Amino acid sequence: MSNDQLTAHLEFFGELGVDGVRTDAEWRNRTGAAPIAPTSATVAPIALIPIEDLDAIRTDIGPDCTRCKLHTLGRKQVVFGVGNPNADLMFVGEAPGADEDVQGEPFVGRAGQLLTKIIEAIDLKREDVYIANVIKCRPPGNRNPEPDEVEQCEPFLFRQIDAIKPKVIVALGKFAAQCLLKTEAPISSLRGREFAYRDAVLIPTFHPAYLLRNPAAKREVWEDMKRVRAILSGH
């Protein structure tokens, strides 16, 4: 990592509210983090399909899916998902944006760059996690996905979750959290809580795009990510 990259990372951690970092091996390998007080709410169990691999799910979707109207509304390609197929941590966003539609990978624009920094803030790399969206095709003008589009697409997300079997799912933003939890509660009341979801712990937090508009909310996301790190560490 260059000096400029290191400086940028330290500035970002400062925005999150991190007061400093330690580089000694004992700290990086610590196991004595304080447990998190239970704040769980339970989502009704969902019947699981037989476990399959991600390649089979991608093949089933196909390279030019026509199941909903989005294929007629200007989308360039299906944006399936990316990352470690055995990841303990999975991020779920709303839908691809313009950059994602061009590159075929979720979270590659400015919000994606910020998400990468958030991942690195808990000592992971982007390739360690799995990143996907509720909707695999870009809605026109980046509008919210419509109910009929979600109905056609979300079963593929459920299959991705079941194939990966993450320990923690982070729902990024209002739409993803409401869609996964089947609720209309605002993200402000959902974040800061844990939900049992498809054999994982689901943690809603603010979308990186929201953080770009409201930098002060980074501290709240940092609290959520510390919770994620603690769960992944077994605490």
N, C-alpha and C positions, 0 to 999 in steps of 0.2 A: 504494500500500500504506500502510495506517495505521500509526501508531507501535506500537499494540498488536500488529498482525500482524507487524511487523518484529521486535519483541521476542520474540514466540513463535517465529519462524523462527530467530533467533539462539540461543535456548535449545535448540531442537531440534538445530541443528548442533553445539552444545556437547555434547549427549548422544551424538552420533555420534563425537565425538572431534576435530571440526574446531576448530583453535585460533584461527582468525580468518578474515576475508574481506578481499579487495581489490576495489576498485571501479574501478581505472583500466582504460582500454580495452585497453592492451597485455596485461594479465593475462587479461582475459576472452577475448581473441582469440589467446591463446598457442597455439603449435603444437609446442613442444619438450618435451612430456611424455616421461618415460622409458618405453621399451617394456616390456611385460610379458613375463616369462620364460614360455616355452611350458609349459603343464601340461595339454595337451589329451588327452582320450581320445575315440576315434572310435566313433560309433554306426553300426551297419550302415545303408547307404543304403536309403531307402524309395522305391518307385516313385511318381512324381508323376503326378497327374491333370492334364489340360489346365487352364491358368490361367483363372480366371473371376473375376468381381468379387463383392464382398461382398453386394451386393443380390441377386444370383442365389442365393447360398448361403442367405441369410436367407429368400428365397422358398421354397427347397427345404425348409428346416426347417418352415416354416409357422408361423402364429401360435399353433397349439394342437397341438403335436407329440404323437403317441400311440405313438411307436416303442418306448418302454420303459414300465415300470410306474409311473414317477414321476408321470405325468399322472393317476393314480388315487389318489395319496397326498398330495394337498393342495397341490400347487404352484399358484401363481396365474397365472404366465405364463412363457414362454420368455425367458431372459436371454441375448441373442445375443452382444453385445460392443459396445464403444464406443471411439471415438477416430479418429485419423488413418488413413485407408485406405492411405496411402503411408508409414507410420511406419517409421523405422529401428529403433525399439525397441518390443518387444512384451512385455507381462507376461501370464503365464498362471497363474491360480489353480486352486483345486479345484472349487468349485461355488458357486452363489449362496446367500447367507444370507437371513434374514428381510427385511432392508431392501432387498436387491437384488431379491427376489421381488416386493415391493410396487412398487418404482420401475422395474423392468425394465432396470437398468443395473448392471454388475458393480462391486464395491468402492465402495459409497456409504455404508456404515456407519462405525463407529469405525476399523476396519482400513483402510477405503478412504480416510479422512481422513489416516491415517498414510502410506499409500502415496502420496498426493498430495504430502505433505511430502518423502518420499524422492525422488520425481521432481524436485521443485523444487530439491533439494539438489545435483543434477547439472546445474543451469541449464536444465532443460526445464520445460514446462508439461504438465498432464494432457492437453490437447488435441493435444500433439505426439506422443503415444505411442498405442499400441493396447492395450486391456485386454480379456481374455476369460477364460473358464474351461474346464476340460476338460469339465465337465457343464453343460448350459444350463438345467437345472431344479433347484430346491431339493430336496434329499433331506429327508425328514421328520426334524425334530429336529436338523437340521444334521449328521446322521451321514455317514460316509464313503460316497461312491458305491460301488455294488456292481459286480462285474465285468460283469454283463449290461447294466447302465446305461452303463458306460464303452464297451463294445463298440458300442452303438448310437449313442453321442454323439461319441466322439473323432474319427471320420472328418470331422465338420464342423469341428472344430478344425484338423485337418490341412489342410483346404481353405482355412480362414481364413489359416493361415500361408502357404500357397502363393500366395494372392491378394495378401497384403500384402507378402511378400518382405522381412521385416525383416532387418537386419544382426545384431541381438542379440535373443535371447529370454531373459527372466528367468523361471524357474520358481519360483513363490512357494510354498514349503513342501514338506513331505515327499510328500504325495499327488501334486501336480502333477509334481514332479521324477521320482518313481518311475514314474508313468504314462507320461510322455514318453520316459524313458530305458529303460523296460522292465527295471527293476531293483528289487530289494528292499533295496538298500543304504540305510542311514539318511541323513537329510539332513545330519547332522553330518560324514559322510564325503564327501558329494557337493559341498557348498558349498566355495568356494575353488578350484574346478576349472572348466575350460572343456571343452565337448563340441561336436563338429561335429554339426549337426542340421539337416537339410532346407535346406542352403545358408546356414545362419545359425550363429552361435556361441550355444550354450545355456549359461546361467550359473544354477545353482541357488542359492537363498538362502532365508533363513528367511521364513516368512509374516508379514505385518504383525500378524495376530492373536497370533502367538507373541511378537512384540516387545512387545505391550501387556501380556503376562503376565511377560515377561522382558526388561525394559528394557536390561539389560547387554549383550544380544546385538545392540543397535543398532550397536555399533562394528564387529562382524563384517559386518553388512549394509552398512555404509559402505565397508568394504574391497571388498566385491563390487561396489558401485555405482561406486567409483572405477575398477575394472577395466572395467565397462560403458562409462563415460565415455571411457576411453582407447581402447577398441576403436572406438567411434563416431567418435572423433577421428582414427582411422587409425593408432593406435600400438599 
